[in-house]
């Protein structure tokens, strides 16, 4: 295996901002976000595509960004947890997580927020089963999930599911 | 391109198995060919009698496809693989090409059965799924070929199927699974296909279990006989997912439950099921 890879150009939109950069082809999307773009809100938990701490939206769909090569996102649109707040105001889902104590250490929270955002932007009134299914790919080792579940229910009930800019 | 790169090239579809394998250095391909920029590789469509899936169709698109939902066993499988994020990336073609012993699609496609369409420099050929999967992680795909499409024939009227997999948590592979497809004639089972997943190097067609149902009615006795035959047909390896005995017991229970649901569906009942996990 060659030690030095030829760098490749990549262009993608992250939280509405276009970025053009050259990267090693082996770069993972989460590495690009954290190291190249300094968007450290997206966390690396297990690095084995289990825990979901690295969940972001790629072209409108939630993905585990530790299991997507950055070059696969070329030309794509990414939404990270940093893209949820607007004008210094937390997104209603973020506020609901705070209000319902849907976090303790906070490590898994960025991924859970994106999974919750994905769910509520497709289904504004999810039943209990739909909520459980939507966050099945996000592991939290602190809360026991009950407060996360309550937070998502509260966010849905408050109608605070509008995507920014809608 | 694949002919030039030779057998050291790996094809990247959704990357939900290959990327983790590369991170662990279990896979170290010289060349990685990303298929995702190939246009029109993702679709679910009916063509004549058959139902066709583009190789790059992700599990989530099959989960939400109204066409695929006409064959419930396909929906059972697609909707339960791993979690939302992985279903958004992982593809049916990638899953079939990987032939992981714990993969879900192999068992399901064997019950219908499915055809794997392979495209190479010499043109396209169609391989029955039973002949496509040769061994664990080994398929009939040539180094210069790729999977273009998976197709299945819809089962005849009065048929019902069910795929039940048990896994320890959402994102992981199944500990064991059972795929059952029945065709009824009144109260009698005219045809049965039963395939066990994750309890052998390849999905296992449990012919004795099928024989225990064919020509008979669905009763606690015949279901029990089929479940026992499934237990005997399983050839599981003990691992972190459980002992061999545990997996045999699990696959027997899943088979029984899948038969019961398949029979209800054959009778026109709508039953929603998916992978079982804690």
HADDOCK unambig.tbl for C-alpha pairs under 7 A between the chains (distance, minus, plus):
assign (segid A and resid 1 and name CA) (segid B and resid 30 and name CA) 6.89 0.50 0.50
assign (segid A and resid 48 and name CA) (segid B and resid 20 and name CA) 5.94 0.50 0.50
assign (segid A and resid 50 and name CA) (segid B and resid 171 and name CA) 5.82 0.50 0.50
assign (segid A and resid 61 and name CA) (segid B and resid 88 and name CA) 6.56 0.50 0.50
assign (segid A and resid 62 and name CA) (segid B and resid 85 and name CA) 5.16 0.50 0.50
assign (segid A and resid 62 and name CA) (segid B and resid 88 and name CA) 6.86 0.50 0.50
assign (segid A and resid 63 and name CA) (segid B and resid 85 and name CA) 4.41 0.50 0.50
assign (segid A and resid 63 and name CA) (segid B and resid 86 and name CA) 6.62 0.50 0.50
assign (segid A and resid 63 and name CA) (segid B and resid 88 and name CA) 6.62 0.50 0.50
assign (segid A and resid 63 and name CA) (segid B and resid 89 and name CA) 6.90 0.50 0.50
assign (segid A and resid 64 and name CA) (segid B and resid 85 and name CA) 6.04 0.50 0.50
assign (segid A and resid 67 and name CA) (segid B and resid 15 and name CA) 6.96 0.50 0.50
assign (segid A and resid 67 and name CA) (segid B and resid 16 and name CA) 6.37 0.50 0.50
assign (segid A and resid 67 and name CA) (segid B and resid 19 and name CA) 5.91 0.50 0.50
assign (segid A and resid 67 and name CA) (segid B and resid 20 and name CA) 6.67 0.50 0.50
assign (segid A and resid 68 and name CA) (segid B and resid 15 and name CA) 6.88 0.50 0.50
assign (segid A and resid 134 and name CA) (segid B and resid 84 and name CA) 6.34 0.50 0.50
assign (segid A and resid 136 and name CA) (segid B and resid 83 and name CA) 5.95 0.50 0.50
assign (segid A and resid 136 and name CA) (segid B and resid 170 and name CA) 5.74 0.50 0.50
assign (segid A and resid 137 and name CA) (segid B and resid 83 and name CA) 4.88 0.50 0.50
assign (segid A and resid 137 and name CA) (segid B and resid 84 and name CA) 6.51 0.50 0.50
assign (segid A and resid 137 and name CA) (segid B and resid 85 and name CA) 6.81 0.50 0.50
assign (segid A and resid 137 and name CA) (segid B and resid 170 and name CA) 6.38 0.50 0.50
assign (segid A and resid 137 and name CA) (segid B and resid 171 and name CA) 5.90 0.50 0.50
